[in-house]
């Protein structure tokens, strides 16, 4: 029996002030590397551009994945996205061109609902895997931020789909 998914799309997170992988970025990447080593996914699609630094989140994730024993041949970089919507938009053609239909999105648990909503609204059939949670102190703030961000994303995605003329999956 082969892998359960065709690819794990690993969503980026901000780099540290010094341009290194942040704890959130490492959690997500190491979770994806563990899924790779367990045979759940054969490929990691690392998604994240240069947001506050010249270094991309995808390149920081590649470094962490390599250190975790994932070979270069199992790593694909999407290095233009600056937010969750762009993660989905820029990963979409890569997923389509490779014929992948079983997609696993890897991110933090508090970010998973919005991420899956975004990918699915763009027609990407995604399931989710949460990285191990941060300490309790960080969860409250992250949860509140995600609640507000989900409301904004519902509006942004619907507006973007309407303006682009792309079909709106799940809506008639």
Sine and cosine of phi, psi and omega as CSV:
sin_phi,cos_phi,sin_psi,cos_psi,sin_omega,cos_omega
0.00,0.00,0.71,-0.70,-0.04,-1.00
-1.00,0.09,-0.13,-0.99,0.02,-1.00
-0.87,0.50,0.48,-0.88,0.01,-1.00
-0.95,0.30,-0.44,0.90,-0.04,-1.00
-0.76,-0.66,0.41,-0.91,0.05,-1.00
-0.98,0.20,-0.54,0.84,-0.09,-1.00
-0.37,-0.93,0.51,-0.86,0.21,-0.98
-0.96,-0.28,0.86,-0.51,0.10,-0.99
-1.00,-0.02,0.91,-0.41,-0.05,-1.00
-0.99,-0.16,0.89,-0.46,-0.06,-1.00
-1.00,0.10,0.70,-0.71,-0.03,-1.00
-0.93,0.36,0.18,-0.98,0.09,-1.00
-0.52,-0.85,0.36,-0.93,-0.08,-1.00
-0.80,0.59,0.58,-0.81,0.13,-0.99
-0.99,0.16,0.28,-0.96,0.06,-1.00
-0.94,0.34,0.15,-0.99,0.02,-1.00
-0.84,0.55,-0.50,0.86,0.01,-1.00
-1.00,0.05,0.06,1.00,0.04,-1.00
0.99,0.11,0.29,0.96,0.02,-1.00
-0.99,-0.16,0.22,-0.97,0.03,-1.00
-0.88,0.47,0.77,-0.64,0.03,-1.00
-0.98,0.18,0.23,-0.97,0.07,-1.00
-0.83,0.56,-0.65,0.76,0.01,-1.00
-0.90,0.43,-0.68,0.73,0.01,-1.00
-0.89,0.45,-0.67,0.75,0.03,-1.00
-0.91,0.41,-0.68,0.74,0.02,-1.00
-0.84,0.55,-0.75,0.66,-0.04,-1.00
-0.90,0.44,-0.72,0.70,-0.04,-1.00
-0.92,0.40,-0.69,0.73,-0.02,-1.00
-0.93,0.36,-0.54,0.84,0.10,-0.99
-0.89,0.45,-0.71,0.71,0.02,-1.00
-0.90,0.43,-0.64,0.77,0.04,-1.00
-0.89,0.46,-0.65,0.76,0.05,-1.00
-0.89,0.46,-0.67,0.75,0.04,-1.00
-0.90,0.44,-0.60,0.80,0.07,-1.00
-0.89,0.46,-0.76,0.65,-0.04,-1.00
-0.92,0.40,-0.44,0.90,0.06,-1.00
-0.99,0.15,-0.09,1.00,0.00,-1.00
0.99,0.15,0.22,0.98,0.00,-1.00
-0.96,0.27,-0.59,0.81,0.01,-1.00
-0.71,-0.71,0.60,-0.80,0.03,-1.00
-1.00,-0.07,-0.24,0.97,-0.11,-0.99
-0.62,-0.78,0.60,-0.80,0.12,-0.99
-0.92,-0.39,0.84,-0.55,0.10,-0.99
-0.98,-0.18,0.96,-0.28,-0.11,-0.99
-1.00,-0.04,0.90,-0.43,-0.18,-0.98
-0.89,-0.46,0.92,-0.40,0.07,-1.00
0.15,-0.99,0.79,-0.62,-0.04,-1.00
-1.00,-0.08,-0.29,-0.96,0.04,-1.00
-1.00,-0.02,0.95,-0.31,-0.07,-1.00
-0.99,-0.16,-0.85,0.53,-0.01,-1.00
-0.90,-0.43,-0.01,1.00,-0.04,-1.00
-0.68,-0.73,0.20,-0.98,0.10,-1.00
-0.97,0.25,-0.42,0.91,0.04,-1.00
-0.97,0.23,0.65,-0.76,0.01,-1.00
-1.00,0.05,0.45,-0.89,0.09,-1.00
-0.89,0.46,-0.60,0.80,0.00,-1.00
-0.88,0.47,-0.64,0.77,0.00,-1.00
-0.93,0.36,-0.58,0.81,0.07,-1.00
-0.91,0.41,-0.62,0.78,0.04,-1.00
-0.92,0.40,-0.63,0.78,0.03,-1.00
-0.86,0.51,-0.70,0.71,0.01,-1.00
-0.87,0.50,-0.71,0.70,0.00,-1.00
-0.92,0.40,-0.63,0.77,0.01,-1.00
-0.91,0.41,-0.66,0.75,0.06,-1.00
-0.87,0.50,-0.72,0.70,0.01,-1.00
-0.89,0.46,-0.44,0.90,0.03,-1.00
-1.00,0.05,0.11,0.99,0.10,-1.00
1.00,-0.01,0.22,0.97,0.05,-1.00
-1.00,0.06,0.82,-0.57,-0.03,-1.00
-0.95,0.31,0.45,-0.90,0.01,-1.00
-0.81,0.58,-0.57,0.82,-0.02,-1.00
-0.91,0.42,-0.25,0.97,0.01,-1.00
-0.97,-0.24,0.17,0.99,-0.05,-1.00
-0.88,-0.47,0.78,-0.63,0.09,-1.00
-0.82,-0.58,0.69,-0.72,-0.03,-1.00
-0.95,-0.31,0.72,-0.70,0.24,-0.97
-0.90,-0.43,0.95,-0.32,-0.19,-0.98
-0.88,-0.48,0.49,0.87,0.02,-1.00
-0.93,-0.37,-0.37,0.93,-0.14,-0.99
-0.95,0.32,0.57,-0.82,0.00,-1.00
-0.87,-0.50,-0.04,1.00,0.00,-1.00
-0.33,-0.94,0.02,-1.00,-0.09,-1.00
-0.90,0.43,-0.65,0.76,0.03,-1.00
-0.88,0.48,-0.70,0.71,0.03,-1.00
-0.92,0.38,-0.55,0.84,0.11,-0.99
-0.79,0.61,-0.78,0.63,-0.04,-1.00
-0.92,0.38,-0.71,0.71,-0.02,-1.00
-0.88,0.48,-0.69,0.72,-0.07,-1.00
-0.99,0.13,-0.40,0.92,0.09,-1.00
-0.99,0.17,-0.45,0.89,-0.07,-1.00
-0.80,0.61,-0.77,0.63,0.00,-1.00
-0.92,0.40,-0.54,0.84,0.04,-1.00
-0.90,0.43,-0.72,0.69,0.02,-1.00
-0.88,0.47,-0.72,0.70,-0.02,-1.00
-0.90,0.44,-0.74,0.67,-0.05,-1.00
-0.88,0.47,-0.49,0.87,-0.01,-1.00
-1.00,-0.05,-0.05,1.00,0.05,-1.00
0.95,0.32,0.41,0.91,-0.01,-1.00
-0.98,0.20,0.73,-0.68,0.02,-1.00
-0.85,-0.53,-0.24,0.97,-0.01,-1.00
-0.92,-0.39,0.99,-0.11,-0.15,-0.99
-0.95,-0.30,0.73,-0.69,0.07,-1.00
-0.89,-0.46,0.89,-0.45,0.03,-1.00
-1.00,-0.02,0.80,-0.59,0.00,-1.00
-0.93,-0.37,0.84,-0.54,0.02,-1.00
-0.36,-0.93,-0.08,-1.00,0.08,-1.00
-0.96,0.30,0.47,-0.88,-0.04,-1.00
-0.83,0.55,-0.65,0.76,-0.01,-1.00
-0.92,0.39,-0.33,0.94,-0.06,-1.00
-0.99,-0.17,-0.17,0.99,-0.16,-0.99
-0.92,0.39,-0.68,0.73,-0.04,-1.00
-0.86,0.51,-0.76,0.65,-0.01,-1.00
-0.91,0.41,-0.63,0.78,0.00,-1.00
-0.89,0.45,-0.75,0.66,0.01,-1.00
-0.90,0.43,-0.64,0.77,0.07,-1.00
-0.84,0.54,-0.73,0.68,-0.04,-1.00
-0.89,0.46,-0.78,0.63,-0.02,-1.00
-0.87,0.48,-0.71,0.70,-0.04,-1.00
-0.92,0.40,-0.62,0.78,0.03,-1.00
-0.90,0.43,-0.44,0.90,0.05,-1.00
-1.00,-0.03,0.20,0.98,0.09,-1.00
0.99,0.13,0.29,0.96,0.02,-1.00
-0.98,-0.18,0.91,-0.42,-0.05,-1.00
-0.97,0.26,1.00,-0.02,-0.15,-0.99
-0.93,-0.37,0.57,-0.82,0.22,-0.97
-0.93,-0.37,0.15,-0.99,-0.07,-1.00
-0.78,-0.63,0.46,-0.89,0.12,-0.99
-0.71,-0.71,0.81,-0.59,-0.03,-1.00
-1.00,-0.03,0.70,-0.72,0.14,-0.99
-0.94,0.34,0.38,-0.92,0.05,-1.00
-0.82,0.58,0.64,-0.76,-0.09,-1.00
-0.94,0.34,0.44,-0.90,0.12,-0.99
-0.96,0.28,-0.01,-1.00,0.04,-1.00
-0.86,0.50,0.36,-0.93,-0.08,-1.00
-0.84,0.54,-0.56,0.83,-0.05,-1.00
-0.87,0.48,-0.59,0.80,-0.03,-1.00
-0.99,0.15,-0.30,0.96,-0.10,-0.99
-0.95,0.32,-0.62,0.78,-0.04,-1.00
-0.88,0.47,-0.78,0.63,-0.02,-1.00
-0.89,0.46,-0.67,0.74,0.00,-1.00
-0.91,0.42,-0.64,0.77,0.01,-1.00
-0.90,0.43,-0.67,0.74,0.03,-1.00
-0.91,0.41,-0.66,0.75,0.04,-1.00
-0.88,0.48,-0.68,0.73,-0.02,-1.00
-0.92,0.40,-0.58,0.82,0.04,-1.00
-0.88,0.48,-0.73,0.69,0.04,-1.00
-0.92,0.39,-0.66,0.75,-0.03,-1.00
-0.91,0.42,-0.58,0.82,0.02,-1.00
-0.89,0.46,-0.69,0.73,0.02,-1.00
-0.88,0.47,-0.69,0.73,0.02,-1.00
-0.90,0.43,-0.65,0.76,-0.03,-1.00
-0.92,0.38,-0.59,0.81,0.07,-1.00
-0.84,0.54,-0.73,0.69,0.01,-1.00
-0.91,0.41,-0.74,0.67,-0.04,-1.00
-0.89,0.46,-0.69,0.73,-0.03,-1.00
-0.92,0.39,-0.71,0.71,0.02,-1.00
-0.88,0.48,-0.66,0.75,0.04,-1.00
-0.90,0.43,-0.71,0.71,-0.01,-1.00
-0.90,0.45,-0.67,0.74,0.02,-1.00
-0.90,0.44,-0.65,0.76,0.00,-1.00
-0.91,0.42,-0.69,0.72,-0.02,-1.00
-0.94,0.33,-0.54,0.84,-0.08,-1.00
-0.99,0.16,-0.36,0.93,-0.08,-1.00
0.98,0.19,0.05,1.00,0.05,-1.00
-0.92,0.40,0.51,-0.86,0.08,-1.00
-0.88,0.47,0.52,-0.86,-0.02,-1.00
-0.97,-0.22,1.00,-0.05,-0.04,-1.00
-0.83,0.55,0.64,-0.77,0.07,-1.00
0.99,0.13,-0.01,1.00,0.02,-1.00
-0.79,-0.61,0.58,-0.82,0.05,-1.00
-0.95,-0.32,0.00,0.00,0.00,0.00
